[in-house]
Amino acid sequence: MSKKAAGSAAGGMEAVVKLIVGAGQASPGPPVGPALGSKGLKSMDFCKEFNARTAHINPGTPMPCRVTVRPDRSFHFDIRTPQTSWLLRNAADLPMVKGHRKGASRPGHETVGTVSLKHVYEIAKIKQTELRLSGLPLEGLCRGIIFQARSIGIAVVP
């Protein structure tokens, strides 16, 4: 793809690519390589920087990130906190099914695990570090986490 074609593919505007990559495990292969390659970026540059910025996090933790690609092929990215459902499933220590922790198949009818209010509070503190959630009160975040736990089939005990 020529440089002119890559610039016109972006349309002269910034393009946003959303990825979920394991902490410290970014590699130029799928899903990172094809997603960034289609925007004209070198995926190796992203992988090195992503792995350096997530080195302090447990390896394999799924980290959502938004990569903003500028028309001149430069980029910057924001790393967000792991999904609430992932944090809840790990806090409840659900059994592994085919490499993943799985919630209830019929939430509301069956319970697959329990978490304490202390776990909910810790998850809310993690989520509050994210910029877009920093203005919300901790109590509101805790309520949302409790409702999400119920929707997965995890009971919240005091």
DSSP file with accessible surface (Angstrom, degrees, kcal/mol):
  #  RESIDUE AA STRUCTURE BP1 BP2  ACC     N-H-->O    O-->H-N    N-H-->O    O-->H-N    TCO  KAPPA ALPHA  PHI   PSI    X-CA   Y-CA   Z-CA
    1    1 A M              0   0  160      0, 0.0     2,-0.0     0, 0.0     0, 0.0   0.000 360.0 360.0 360.0 127.9    0.0    0.0    0.0
    2    2 A S     >  -     0   0   73      1,-0.1     4,-2.3     4,-0.0     5,-0.2  -0.279 360.0-112.2 -74.4 164.3    1.5    3.3   -1.0
    3    3 A K  H  > S+     0   0  172      1,-0.2     4,-2.1     2,-0.2     5,-0.2   0.896 117.9  51.2 -64.7 -37.1    1.9    6.2    1.4
    4    4 A K  H  > S+     0   0  183      1,-0.2     4,-2.1     2,-0.2    -1,-0.2   0.921 110.3  48.3 -67.9 -40.5   -0.7    8.3   -0.4
    5    5 A A  H  > S+     0   0   35      1,-0.2     4,-1.8     2,-0.2    -1,-0.2   0.891 110.8  51.6 -66.8 -37.2   -3.2    5.4   -0.4
    6    6 A A  H  X S+     0   0    7     -4,-2.3     4,-1.4     2,-0.2    -1,-0.2   0.907 109.7  49.8 -67.1 -38.7   -2.7    4.9    3.3
    7    7 A G  H  X>S+     0   0   27     -4,-2.1     5,-1.3     1,-0.2     4,-0.6   0.898 112.0  47.3 -65.9 -37.6   -3.3    8.6    4.0
    8    8 A S  H  <5S+     0   0   85     -4,-2.1    -1,-0.2     1,-0.2    -2,-0.2   0.805 104.4  61.5 -75.6 -25.8   -6.5    8.6    2.0
    9    9 A A  H  <5S+     0   0   66     -4,-1.8    -1,-0.2     1,-0.2    -2,-0.2   0.879 104.8  48.1 -65.5 -35.0   -7.6    5.4    3.8
   10   10 A A  H ><5S-     0   0   29     -4,-1.4     3,-1.2    -5,-0.1    -1,-0.2   0.682 108.0-134.4 -76.9 -15.8   -7.5    7.3    7.0
   11   11 A G  T 3<5 -     0   0   55     -4,-0.6    -3,-0.2     1,-0.2     3,-0.1   0.718  55.6 -70.1  73.5  18.9   -9.5   10.1    5.3
   12   12 A G  T 3 <S+     0   0   56     -5,-1.3     2,-0.3     1,-0.3    -1,-0.2   0.592 115.6  98.5  75.3   5.2   -7.2   12.8    6.6
   13   13 A M  S <  S-     0   0  133     -3,-1.2    -1,-0.3    -6,-0.2     2,-0.3  -0.785  85.1 -89.2-119.7 167.5   -8.7   12.2   10.1
   14   14 A E        -     0   0  106     -2,-0.3     2,-0.4    -3,-0.1    56,-0.2  -0.564  39.1-148.7 -75.4 137.6   -7.6   10.3   13.1
   15   15 A A  E     -A   69   0A  17     54,-2.6    54,-3.5    -2,-0.3     2,-0.5  -0.854   4.3-146.0-106.1 143.9   -8.7    6.7   13.1
   16   16 A V  E     -A   68   0A  67     -2,-0.4     2,-0.5    52,-0.2    52,-0.2  -0.945  11.2-169.9-113.8 129.3   -9.4    4.8   16.4
   17   17 A V  E     -A   67   0A  14     50,-2.9    50,-3.2    -2,-0.5     2,-0.5  -0.980   9.1-153.6-117.7 126.3   -8.7    1.1   16.8
   18   18 A K  E     +A   66   0A 153     -2,-0.5     2,-0.3    48,-0.2    48,-0.2  -0.891  21.3 171.7-102.9 129.1  -10.0   -0.7   19.8
   19   19 A L  E     -A   65   0A  14     46,-2.6    46,-2.8    -2,-0.5     2,-0.5  -0.945  28.8-150.4-132.6 152.4   -8.1   -3.8   20.9
   20   20 A I  E     +A   64   0A  91     -2,-0.3     2,-0.4    44,-0.2    12,-0.0  -0.975  31.3 169.8-122.1 113.6   -8.1   -6.2   23.9
   21   21 A V  E     -A   63   0A  11     42,-1.9    42,-3.0    -2,-0.5     5,-0.1  -0.953  38.0-106.4-127.6 141.7   -4.6   -7.5   24.4
   22   22 A G  E >   -A   62   0A  16     -2,-0.4     3,-2.2    40,-0.2     4,-0.2  -0.429  49.3 -96.2 -64.7 137.9   -3.1   -9.6   27.3
   23   23 A A  T 3  S+     0   0    0     38,-2.1    37,-1.8    35,-0.3    38,-0.2  -0.356 107.4   0.6 -59.1 126.5   -0.8   -7.5   29.5
   24   24 A G  T 3  S+     0   0   36     26,-0.2    -1,-0.3    35,-0.2    27,-0.1   0.554 114.6  92.1  73.5   7.6    2.8   -8.0   28.4
   25   25 A Q    <   +     0   0  118     -3,-2.2     2,-0.2    25,-0.1    -3,-0.2   0.141  44.2 136.6-121.7  20.4    1.7  -10.4   25.6
   26   26 A A        +     0   0    8     21,-0.2    25,-0.1    -4,-0.2    -5,-0.0  -0.512  26.3 172.3 -70.1 132.1    1.3   -8.1   22.6
   27   27 A S        -     0   0   61     -2,-0.2     6,-0.4     2,-0.2     5,-0.3  -0.958  46.0-110.5-137.3 156.9    2.7   -9.6   19.5
   28   28 A P  S    S+     0   0   60      0, 0.0    15,-0.1     0, 0.0    16,-0.1   0.581  93.2  89.0 -68.1  -4.8    2.6   -8.5   15.8
   29   29 A G  S >> S-     0   0   28      1,-0.2     4,-2.2     4,-0.1     3,-0.8  -0.111  84.8 -16.7 -78.2-175.8    0.4  -11.5   15.0
   30   30 A P  T 34 S+     0   0  109      0, 0.0    -1,-0.2     0, 0.0    -3,-0.1  -0.321 122.9  19.5 -61.3 145.6   -3.4  -11.5   15.2
   31   31 A P  T 3> S+     0   0   82      0, 0.0     4,-1.2     0, 0.0     5,-0.2  -0.997 131.7  39.2 -89.3  -9.0   -5.3   -9.6   16.5
   32   32 A V  H <> S+     0   0    2     -3,-0.8     4,-2.4    -5,-0.3     5,-0.4   0.956 112.9  51.7 -69.9 -50.6   -2.8   -6.7   16.8
   33   33 A G  H  X S+     0   0   11     -4,-2.2     4,-3.1    -6,-0.4     5,-0.3   0.934 112.6  41.1 -56.5 -55.3   -1.0   -7.0   13.5
   34   34 A P  H  > S+     0   0   81      0, 0.0     4,-1.6     0, 0.0    -1,-0.2   0.892 115.1  52.4 -63.9 -35.8   -4.0   -7.0   11.1
   35   35 A A  H  < S+     0   0   28     -4,-1.2     4,-0.3     1,-0.2    -2,-0.2   0.923 120.1  32.4 -67.2 -42.6   -5.9   -4.3   13.0
   36   36 A L  H ><>S+     0   0    0     -4,-2.4     5,-2.1    -5,-0.2     3,-1.0   0.829 113.7  60.5 -83.9 -32.1   -3.0   -1.9   13.0
   37   37 A G  H ><5S+     0   0   41     -4,-3.1     3,-1.4    -5,-0.4    -2,-0.2   0.860  97.6  59.5 -63.2 -33.1   -1.5   -2.9    9.6
   38   38 A S  T 3<5S+     0   0   72     -4,-1.6    -1,-0.3     1,-0.3    -2,-0.2   0.744 105.7  49.8 -69.2 -17.9   -4.8   -2.0    7.9
   39   39 A K  T < 5S-     0   0   87     -3,-1.0    -1,-0.3    -4,-0.3    -2,-0.2   0.384 123.1-105.4 -97.4   0.3   -4.2    1.6    9.2
   40   40 A G  T < 5S+     0   0   16     -3,-1.4     2,-0.3     1,-0.3    -3,-0.2   0.692  74.3 136.9  87.5  18.9   -0.7    1.7    8.0
   41   41 A L      < -     0   0   15     -5,-2.1     2,-0.8    -8,-0.1    -1,-0.3  -0.697  60.4-117.9 -97.8 153.6    1.1    1.3   11.3
   42   42 A K    >>  -     0   0  155     -2,-0.3     4,-1.1    31,-0.3     3,-0.7  -0.790  23.0-157.0 -86.0 114.6    4.0   -0.9   12.2
   43   43 A S  H 3> S+     0   0   22     -2,-0.8     4,-2.6     1,-0.2    -1,-0.2   0.793  86.3  66.0 -67.8 -24.6    2.6   -3.2   14.7
   44   44 A M  H 3> S+     0   0   87      1,-0.2     4,-2.4     2,-0.2    -1,-0.2   0.885  98.2  53.1 -65.4 -36.9    6.0   -4.0   16.3
   45   45 A D  H <> S+     0   0   80     -3,-0.7     4,-1.9     1,-0.2    -1,-0.2   0.930 111.7  45.7 -62.6 -44.2    6.3   -0.4   17.5
   46   46 A F  H  X S+     0   0    1     -4,-1.1     4,-3.1     1,-0.2     5,-0.3   0.929 111.5  52.5 -62.5 -45.4    3.0   -0.7   19.2
   47   47 A C  H  X S+     0   0    1     -4,-2.6     4,-2.7     1,-0.2     5,-0.2   0.912 108.8  49.0 -61.4 -43.8    3.8   -4.1   20.7
   48   48 A K  H  X S+     0   0  133     -4,-2.4     4,-1.8     2,-0.2    -1,-0.2   0.935 116.0  42.6 -62.0 -45.9    7.1   -2.9   22.3
   49   49 A E  H  X S+     0   0   83     -4,-1.9     4,-2.4    -5,-0.2    -2,-0.2   0.920 114.9  50.0 -69.2 -40.5    5.5    0.2   23.8
   50   50 A F  H  X S+     0   0    0     -4,-3.1     4,-1.5     1,-0.2   -26,-0.2   0.942 111.6  47.9 -62.9 -47.1    2.4   -1.7   25.0
   51   51 A N  H  < S+     0   0   47     -4,-2.7    -1,-0.2    -5,-0.3    -2,-0.2   0.869 111.9  50.7 -63.7 -35.0    4.5   -4.5   26.6
   52   52 A A  H >< S+     0   0   74     -4,-1.8     3,-0.9    -5,-0.2     4,-0.2   0.912 111.9  46.8 -68.3 -40.3    6.7   -1.9   28.3
   53   53 A R  H 3< S+     0   0  102     -4,-2.4     3,-0.2     1,-0.2    -1,-0.2   0.705 117.4  42.6 -76.7 -18.9    3.7    0.0   29.8
   54   54 A T  T >< S+     0   0    1     -4,-1.5     3,-1.2    -5,-0.2    -1,-0.2   0.208  80.0 107.0-109.5  17.0    2.0   -3.2   31.0
   55   55 A A  T <  S+     0   0   76     -3,-0.9    -1,-0.1     1,-0.3    -2,-0.1   0.808  76.9  54.9 -65.4 -28.9    5.1   -4.9   32.4
   56   56 A H  T 3  S+     0   0  157     -4,-0.2    -1,-0.3    -3,-0.2     2,-0.3   0.565  94.6  85.1 -83.0  -5.9    3.9   -4.3   36.0
   57   57 A I  S <  S-     0   0   40     -3,-1.2     3,-0.1     1,-0.1    -3,-0.0  -0.660  98.6 -86.2 -96.2 150.6    0.6   -6.0   35.5
   58   58 A N    >   -     0   0  122     -2,-0.3     3,-1.8     1,-0.1   -35,-0.3  -0.307  56.4-104.6 -53.5 127.9    0.0   -9.7   35.9
   59   59 A P  T 3  S+     0   0  107      0, 0.0   -35,-0.2     0, 0.0    -1,-0.1  -0.280 103.5  25.3 -59.5 136.0    0.9  -11.3   32.5
   60   60 A G  T 3  S+     0   0   32    -37,-1.8   -36,-0.1     1,-0.3    -2,-0.1   0.295  78.5 141.2  95.0  -9.6   -2.2  -12.3   30.5
   61   61 A T    <   -     0   0   11     -3,-1.8   -38,-2.1   -38,-0.2     2,-0.5  -0.517  60.4-116.7 -65.1 123.3   -4.6   -9.9   32.1
   62   62 A P  E     -A   22   0A  24      0, 0.0    21,-0.4     0, 0.0   -40,-0.2  -0.503  35.4-169.6 -69.4 116.6   -6.9   -8.7   29.2
   63   63 A M  E     -A   21   0A  10    -42,-3.0   -42,-1.9    -2,-0.5     2,-0.2  -0.921  12.7-145.0-111.4 112.2   -6.3   -4.9   28.9
   64   64 A P  E     +A   20   0A  25      0, 0.0    16,-3.1     0, 0.0     2,-0.3  -0.511  26.0 179.0 -69.7 140.2   -8.6   -3.0   26.6
   65   65 A C  E     -AB  19  79A   2    -46,-2.8   -46,-2.6    14,-0.2     2,-0.6  -0.996  25.5-142.5-144.1 150.5   -6.8   -0.2   24.8
   66   66 A R  E     -AB  18  78A  71     12,-2.0    12,-1.9    -2,-0.3     2,-0.6  -0.964  15.6-160.2-112.3 118.5   -7.7    2.5   22.3
   67   67 A V  E     -AB  17  77A   0    -50,-3.2   -50,-2.9    -2,-0.6     2,-0.6  -0.881   3.3-156.9-101.6 121.6   -5.1    3.3   19.6
   68   68 A T  E     -AB  16  76A  13      8,-3.2     8,-1.7    -2,-0.6     2,-0.5  -0.908   8.2-159.9-100.9 117.9   -5.5    6.6   17.9
   69   69 A V  E     -AB  15  75A   3    -54,-3.5   -54,-2.6    -2,-0.6     6,-0.2  -0.874   5.4-151.2-102.7 123.1   -3.8    6.6   14.5
   70   70 A R    >   -     0   0   83      4,-2.9     3,-2.0    -2,-0.5   -56,-0.1  -0.496  29.9-106.4 -88.4 161.2   -3.0   10.0   13.0
   71   71 A P  T 3  S+     0   0   58      0, 0.0   -61,-0.1     0, 0.0    -1,-0.1   0.790 119.7  60.0 -59.3 -25.9   -2.9   10.7    9.2
   72   72 A D  T 3  S-     0   0  120      2,-0.1     3,-0.1   -60,-0.1   -65,-0.1   0.251 120.9-108.1 -86.9  15.1    1.0   10.8    9.4
   73   73 A R  S <  S+     0   0   93     -3,-2.0   -31,-0.3     1,-0.3     2,-0.2   0.575  79.9 128.7  71.1  11.6    1.0    7.2   10.7
   74   74 A S        -     0   0   39    -33,-0.1    -4,-2.9    -4,-0.0     2,-0.3  -0.563  38.4-170.3 -85.9 164.6    2.0    8.3   14.2
   75   75 A F  E     -B   69   0A  35     -6,-0.2     2,-0.3    -2,-0.2    -6,-0.2  -0.969  21.7-166.5-150.2 160.9   -0.1    6.9   17.0
   76   76 A H  E     -B   68   0A  67     -8,-1.7    -8,-3.2    -2,-0.3     2,-0.3  -0.970  15.5-159.7-144.2 155.9   -0.9    7.1   20.7
   77   77 A F  E     -B   67   0A   4     -2,-0.3     2,-0.5   -10,-0.2   -10,-0.2  -0.985  12.2-145.9-141.9 150.8   -2.9    4.7   22.9
   78   78 A D  E     -B   66   0A  81    -12,-1.9   -12,-2.0    -2,-0.3     2,-0.5  -0.967  15.7-147.1-113.4 130.4   -4.7    4.7   26.2
   79   79 A I  E     -B   65   0A  47     -2,-0.5   -14,-0.2   -14,-0.2     2,-0.2  -0.852  17.7-161.8 -98.2 129.2   -4.7    1.5   28.2
   80   80 A R        -     0   0   74    -16,-3.1     3,-0.1    -2,-0.5    47,-0.0  -0.486  27.4 -86.5-101.7 176.8   -7.9    1.0   30.2
   81   81 A T        -     0   0   15     -2,-0.2    -1,-0.1     1,-0.1     3,-0.1  -0.431  55.8 -86.7 -79.7 157.9   -8.6   -1.2   33.2
   82   82 A P        -     0   0   12      0, 0.0    -1,-0.1     0, 0.0   -19,-0.1  -0.191  59.6 -81.2 -60.1 158.1   -9.7   -4.9   32.7
   83   83 A Q     >  -     0   0   63    -21,-0.4     4,-2.1     1,-0.1     3,-0.2  -0.269  34.2-124.4 -61.7 146.5  -13.4   -5.5   32.2
   84   84 A T  H  > S+     0   0   23      1,-0.2     4,-2.7     2,-0.2     5,-0.2   0.882 111.0  56.1 -59.5 -39.9  -15.5   -5.7   35.3
   85   85 A S  H  > S+     0   0   27      1,-0.2     4,-2.6     2,-0.2    -1,-0.2   0.902 106.7  49.8 -63.3 -37.9  -16.8   -9.1   34.4
   86   86 A W  H  > S+     0   0   65     -3,-0.2     4,-2.0     2,-0.2    -1,-0.2   0.928 111.8  48.0 -65.6 -43.7  -13.2  -10.5   34.2
   87   87 A L  H  X S+     0   0   21     -4,-2.1     4,-2.3     1,-0.2    -2,-0.2   0.908 113.1  48.7 -63.3 -40.7  -12.3   -9.0   37.6
   88   88 A L  H  X S+     0   0    0     -4,-2.7     4,-2.4     2,-0.2    -2,-0.2   0.924 109.8  50.7 -65.2 -45.1  -15.5  -10.5   39.1
   89   89 A R  H  <>S+     0   0   62     -4,-2.6     5,-1.9     1,-0.2     4,-0.3   0.881 113.7  45.4 -63.9 -35.2  -14.9  -13.9   37.7
   90   90 A N  H ><5S+     0   0   48     -4,-2.0     3,-0.6    -5,-0.2    -1,-0.2   0.879 111.5  51.8 -74.4 -36.8  -11.3  -14.0   39.0
   91   91 A A  H 3<5S+     0   0   30     -4,-2.3    -2,-0.2     1,-0.2    -1,-0.2   0.874 111.1  47.9 -65.8 -35.8  -12.4  -12.6   42.4
   92   92 A A  T 3<5S-     0   0   15     -4,-2.4    22,-0.4    -5,-0.2    -1,-0.2   0.566 106.3-134.9 -79.2  -8.4  -15.0  -15.4   42.6
   93   93 A D  T < 5 -     0   0  118     -3,-0.6    -3,-0.2    -4,-0.3    -2,-0.1   0.927  31.3-169.7  53.3  51.0  -12.3  -17.9   41.6
   94   94 A L      < -     0   0    2     -5,-1.9    -1,-0.1     1,-0.1    19,-0.1  -0.364  28.0 -95.5 -68.5 151.2  -14.6  -19.6   39.1
   95   95 A P        -     0   0   94      0, 0.0     7,-0.9     0, 0.0     2,-0.3  -0.341  40.9-105.7 -68.5 151.0  -13.4  -22.9   37.6
   96   96 A M  E     -C  101   0B 113      5,-0.2     2,-0.5    -3,-0.1     5,-0.2  -0.610  33.2-172.1 -79.3 130.4  -11.6  -22.8   34.2
   97   97 A V  E >  S-C  100   0B  71      3,-3.5     3,-1.5    -2,-0.3    -1,-0.0  -0.968  75.1 -22.9-124.5 111.6  -13.7  -24.1   31.3
   98   98 A K  T 3  S-     0   0  204     -2,-0.5    -1,-0.1     1,-0.3     3,-0.1   0.893 129.0 -48.3  55.1  41.6  -11.7  -24.4   28.0
   99   99 A G  T 3  S+     0   0   53      1,-0.2     2,-0.3     0, 0.0    -1,-0.3   0.444 125.2  85.3  85.5  -2.2   -9.1  -21.9   29.2
  100  100 A H  E <  S-C   97   0B 142     -3,-1.5    -3,-3.5    -5,-0.0     2,-0.4  -0.957  78.2-117.0-131.0 152.8  -11.6  -19.3   30.4
  101  101 A R  E     -C   96   0B  66     -2,-0.3     2,-0.4    -5,-0.2    -5,-0.2  -0.753  37.9-155.2 -86.1 132.5  -13.6  -18.6   33.5
  102  102 A K        -     0   0  131     -7,-0.9     3,-0.1    -2,-0.4    50,-0.0  -0.897   5.1-142.5-118.0 139.4  -17.3  -18.9   32.7
  103  103 A G        -     0   0   20     -2,-0.4    50,-0.2     1,-0.2     2,-0.1  -0.054  48.8 -56.6 -81.1-170.4  -20.3  -17.4   34.4
  104  104 A A        -     0   0   15     48,-3.3    -1,-0.2     1,-0.1    50,-0.1  -0.400  33.4-145.3 -72.1 144.8  -23.7  -19.0   34.9
  105  105 A S  S    S+     0   0   94      1,-0.3    -1,-0.1    -2,-0.1    48,-0.1   0.762 102.0  30.6 -78.8 -24.3  -25.6  -20.2   31.9
  106  106 A R  S >> S-     0   0  145     46,-0.1     3,-1.9    47,-0.0     4,-1.7  -0.667  85.7-162.2-130.3  77.7  -28.9  -19.2   33.6
  107  107 A P  B 34 S+d  110   0C  57      0, 0.0     4,-0.1     0, 0.0    44,-0.1  -0.314  78.0  29.4 -63.3 142.6  -28.1  -16.2   35.8
  108  108 A G  T 34 S+     0   0   76      2,-0.7     3,-0.1    42,-0.2    43,-0.1   0.025 120.7  56.7  95.2 -27.2  -30.8  -15.6   38.5
  109  109 A H  T <4 S+     0   0  142     -3,-1.9     2,-0.3     1,-0.3    -1,-0.0   0.686 113.6  28.9-104.0 -30.1  -31.6  -19.3   38.6
  110  110 A E  B  <  -d  107   0C  75     -4,-1.7    -2,-0.7    44,-0.0     2,-0.5  -0.975  65.9-145.8-134.2 151.0  -28.1  -20.6   39.4
  111  111 A T        -     0   0   95     -2,-0.3    43,-0.2    -4,-0.1    42,-0.1  -0.966  11.2-177.9-116.7 128.3  -25.2  -19.2   41.3
  112  112 A V        -     0   0   54     41,-2.8     2,-0.3    -2,-0.5    42,-0.2   0.608  66.1 -17.4-100.8 -14.3  -21.6  -20.2   40.2
  113  113 A G  E     -e  154   0D  15     40,-0.9    42,-2.8   -19,-0.1     2,-0.3  -0.983  58.1-119.5-172.9 176.7  -19.7  -18.3   42.9
  114  114 A T  E     -e  155   0D  80    -22,-0.4     2,-0.3    -2,-0.3    42,-0.2  -0.967  14.2-169.9-133.7 150.1  -19.6  -15.7   45.6
  115  115 A V  E     -e  156   0D   2     40,-2.4    42,-2.6    -2,-0.3     2,-0.2  -0.964  22.0-125.8-132.0 153.0  -17.7  -12.5   46.2
  116  116 A S  E  >  -e  157   0D  34     -2,-0.3     4,-1.9    40,-0.2     3,-0.2  -0.496  28.1-108.2 -91.8 167.8  -17.6  -10.4   49.3
  117  117 A L  H  > S+     0   0   84     40,-1.1     4,-2.6     1,-0.2     5,-0.2   0.813 120.7  61.7 -64.8 -27.3  -18.3   -6.7   49.6
  118  118 A K  H  > S+     0   0  156      2,-0.2     4,-2.4     1,-0.2    -1,-0.2   0.913 103.3  48.6 -64.2 -41.4  -14.6   -6.2   50.1
  119  119 A H  H  > S+     0   0   83     -3,-0.2     4,-2.5     2,-0.2    -2,-0.2   0.918 111.1  50.5 -60.9 -44.8  -13.9   -7.7   46.7
  120  120 A V  H  X S+     0   0    2     -4,-1.9     4,-2.5     1,-0.2    -2,-0.2   0.923 110.4  49.8 -59.8 -43.4  -16.6   -5.4   45.2
  121  121 A Y  H  X S+     0   0  100     -4,-2.6     4,-2.2     1,-0.2    -1,-0.2   0.918 110.7  49.1 -62.5 -43.3  -14.9   -2.4   46.9
  122  122 A E  H  X S+     0   0   97     -4,-2.4     4,-2.0     2,-0.2    -1,-0.2   0.897 111.0  49.6 -64.7 -40.2  -11.5   -3.3   45.6
  123  123 A I  H  X S+     0   0    9     -4,-2.5     4,-2.7     1,-0.2    -1,-0.2   0.918 109.8  51.9 -64.3 -40.7  -12.8   -3.8   42.0
  124  124 A A  H  X S+     0   0    0     -4,-2.5     4,-2.0     1,-0.2    -2,-0.2   0.891 107.9  51.8 -63.0 -38.3  -14.5   -0.3   42.3
  125  125 A K  H  X S+     0   0   90     -4,-2.2     4,-0.7     2,-0.2    -1,-0.2   0.896 110.4  48.9 -65.0 -38.7  -11.2    1.2   43.4
  126  126 A I  H >< S+     0   0   69     -4,-2.0     3,-0.9     1,-0.2     4,-0.3   0.936 113.1  46.4 -64.0 -46.4   -9.5   -0.4   40.3
  127  127 A K  H >< S+     0   0   15     -4,-2.7     3,-1.3     1,-0.2     6,-0.3   0.816 103.7  63.2 -67.3 -29.6  -12.2    0.9   38.0
  128  128 A Q  H 3< S+     0   0   52     -4,-2.0    -1,-0.2     1,-0.3    -2,-0.2   0.730  89.0  69.2 -71.1 -17.2  -12.1    4.4   39.5
  129  129 A T  T << S+     0   0  108     -3,-0.9    -1,-0.3    -4,-0.7     2,-0.2   0.706  78.9  98.1 -71.5 -17.8   -8.5    4.8   38.4
  130  130 A E  S X> S-     0   0   15     -3,-1.3     3,-1.1    -4,-0.3     4,-0.7  -0.522  81.2-129.5 -72.3 138.7   -9.7    5.0   34.8
  131  131 A L  G >4 S+     0   0  155      1,-0.3     3,-1.0    -2,-0.2     4,-0.4   0.892 104.1  51.5 -59.5 -42.9  -10.1    8.6   33.6
  132  132 A R  G 34 S+     0   0  151      1,-0.3    -1,-0.3     2,-0.1     3,-0.1   0.701 117.2  39.8 -72.7 -17.0  -13.7    8.3   32.3
  133  133 A L  G X4 S+     0   0   26     -3,-1.1     3,-1.2    -6,-0.3    -1,-0.3   0.403  87.3  96.4-107.2   1.9  -14.9    6.8   35.6
  134  134 A S  T << S+     0   0   65     -3,-1.0    -2,-0.1    -4,-0.7    -1,-0.1   0.775  81.0  54.0 -68.2 -25.3  -12.8    9.0   38.0
  135  135 A G  T 3  S+     0   0   75     -4,-0.4    -1,-0.3    -3,-0.1    -2,-0.1   0.601  88.1  96.8 -85.2  -9.6  -15.7   11.5   38.6
  136  136 A L  S <  S-     0   0   82     -3,-1.2     2,-0.1     1,-0.1    -3,-0.0  -0.543  82.8-107.3 -81.5 145.0  -18.2    8.9   39.7
  137  137 A P     >  -     0   0   88      0, 0.0     4,-1.8     0, 0.0     3,-0.2  -0.391  22.8-123.5 -68.9 150.0  -18.8    8.2   43.4
  138  138 A L  H  > S+     0   0   37      1,-0.2     4,-2.4     2,-0.2     5,-0.2   0.850 110.5  58.3 -62.5 -34.7  -17.4    5.0   44.7
  139  139 A E  H  > S+     0   0  123      1,-0.2     4,-2.2     2,-0.2    -1,-0.2   0.914 105.4  49.2 -63.5 -41.6  -20.8    4.0   46.0
  140  140 A G  H  > S+     0   0   36     -3,-0.2     4,-2.1     1,-0.2    -1,-0.2   0.898 110.8  49.9 -64.9 -40.3  -22.3    4.2   42.5
  141  141 A L  H  X S+     0   0   20     -4,-1.8     4,-2.2     2,-0.2    -2,-0.2   0.914 109.3  52.3 -63.7 -41.4  -19.5    2.1   41.0
  142  142 A C  H  X S+     0   0   23     -4,-2.4     4,-2.5     1,-0.2    -2,-0.2   0.910 108.1  51.2 -62.0 -41.9  -20.0   -0.5   43.7
  143  143 A R  H  X S+     0   0  142     -4,-2.2     4,-2.4     1,-0.2    -1,-0.2   0.926 110.0  49.1 -60.6 -46.4  -23.7   -0.7   42.9
  144  144 A G  H  X S+     0   0   40     -4,-2.1     4,-2.2     1,-0.2    -1,-0.2   0.896 111.2  49.7 -60.2 -39.7  -23.0   -1.2   39.2
  145  145 A I  H  X S+     0   0    6     -4,-2.2     4,-2.5     2,-0.2    -1,-0.2   0.904 109.4  51.7 -67.3 -39.3  -20.5   -3.9   40.0
  146  146 A I  H  X S+     0   0   35     -4,-2.5     4,-2.1     2,-0.2    -2,-0.2   0.933 110.7  48.0 -63.4 -43.4  -23.0   -5.7   42.3
  147  147 A F  H  X S+     0   0  126     -4,-2.4     4,-1.7     1,-0.2    -1,-0.2   0.894 111.8  49.9 -64.8 -38.5  -25.6   -5.6   39.5
  148  148 A Q  H  X S+     0   0   69     -4,-2.2     4,-1.2     2,-0.2    -1,-0.2   0.893 107.3  54.7 -67.4 -36.7  -23.1   -7.0   37.0
  149  149 A A  H >X>S+     0   0    0     -4,-2.5     5,-3.0     1,-0.2     4,-1.2   0.921 107.8  50.0 -61.5 -41.5  -22.1   -9.8   39.4
  150  150 A R  H 3<5S+     0   0  151     -4,-2.1     3,-0.2     1,-0.2    -1,-0.2   0.886 106.9  54.8 -63.7 -37.1  -25.8  -10.8   39.6
  151  151 A S  H 3<5S+     0   0   71     -4,-1.7    -1,-0.2     1,-0.2    -2,-0.2   0.730 109.7  47.3 -71.6 -19.6  -26.1  -10.8   35.8
  152  152 A I  H <<5S-     0   0   19     -4,-1.2   -48,-3.3    -3,-0.6    -1,-0.2   0.683 122.3-105.3 -88.7 -21.6  -23.1  -13.2   35.6
  153  153 A G  T  <5S+     0   0    5     -4,-1.2   -41,-2.8     1,-0.3   -40,-0.9   0.689  75.3 136.0 100.8  25.7  -24.5  -15.5   38.3
  154  154 A I  E   < -e  113   0D   2     -5,-3.0    -1,-0.3   -43,-0.2     2,-0.3  -0.919  46.9-139.6-108.0 127.9  -22.2  -14.4   41.2
  155  155 A A  E     -e  114   0D  33    -42,-2.8   -40,-2.4    -2,-0.5     2,-0.6  -0.644   8.3-141.9 -86.2 141.0  -23.7  -13.8   44.6
  156  156 A V  E     -e  115   0D  40     -2,-0.3   -40,-0.2   -42,-0.2   -42,-0.0  -0.925  20.7-171.3-104.7 120.4  -22.5  -10.9   46.7
  157  157 A V  E      e  116   0D  63    -42,-2.6   -40,-1.1    -2,-0.6   -43,-0.0  -0.835 360.0 360.0-111.4 147.7  -22.2  -11.7   50.4
  158  158 A P              0   0  145      0, 0.0    -1,-0.1     0, 0.0   -40,-0.0  -0.102 360.0 360.0 -68.5 360.0  -21.5   -9.1   53.2
